């Protein structure tokens, strides 16, 4: 399956009317991780929690979480911020955004695998 996970940046690009996600390349000590592309179907805001949970964010809350984690490039152009805000709005209209919290000893990915897909 085309799944892209990262604790760093995910790049989102619109091409031919579809939204795609790309992972950031990694060239650390282990095997290099080259950029991969996948159709953007869901976004998960993940983090440690006191108990396991998963829920779909309301659009306004998803927008706030996206913009807090967004890195705008090419800010030297006058309309970059406006274009990025419009793209974030399109993302929350088309792509479900979910919050996923898990405990340190969680089996969330095994137990809730069907829910995540």
Beta strands, then each sheet from edge to edge (+ up, - down):
strand 1: 10-15
strand 2: 18-23
strand 3: 37-39
strand 4: 42-48
strand 5: 53-56
strand 6: 96-102
sheet 1: 1+ 2- 3+
sheet 2: 4+ 6+ 5-
end
